[in-house]
Amino acid sequence: MLVCQICSKMPVKAGIGRHLHSGKWRHRGPETKRTVKPNLQKWNGLVLCTRCMRSMNKEKVK
């Protein structure tokens, strides 16, 4: 399993959303949870999420 080496971000299971049924909002979303994966990239020999890559690039500019 790939994990960001700076912030330890990893795939997580998403919860159930809400849908509008007959005029009322109810918890009638999909019964199976889906996997939300972070955008991981290999950069200079590290596996990083794009948020960490952006933060590192900001620090380089300053």
N, C-alpha and C positions, 0 to 999 in steps of 0.2 A: 504494500500500500504506500502510495506516495504522500509525503507530508512536507510542508514548507519547513525549511531548516532554521528559519528565524522565528516565526510566530506559531509554529506547530499547527497551522491550519490544515484540516483533513476533510475528506468527504463526510457529510452528515445526512441523516434522514430528515426529510421535510415533513411538517405536520399537515393536518387536514385543513383545507381551505373552507370558506363559507360560500354558499350558493343561494341565489334567490329562488324560492319555490313558492308559488301561489301567493305572492305579495309579502311574504315574510322571510327574513334572513334566518337560515337554519344551517346547522352543521351537517350537510349532506354531501360532502366532497368525496373524492375517491377513497375507497377503504384501504387500499395498500399505500404505504408511504413511499415516496420516491427519493432517490439519492441525489443530493445537490453536491456537485464536485467543484472545488476551487480551481481557478485557472493557474495551474502550475507550469513553470517554464524552467528549462535548464539554462543557467546563466553563470559564466565563469566557474564552472565545475560545481555549482550549487543548484539545488532544486528550490526555487522560490515562487511564492504567489506574486501576482502582478502588483498587488498593493505594496509589498515589501520592495519590489524592484523600483517602483515609483518613488518610494521614500528614500531609497539609497541613491537614486539619481538626483533628488533634490539636495541631499547632503553634499554630493559631489560638486554641485554648481555653487554652493555657498562658500 
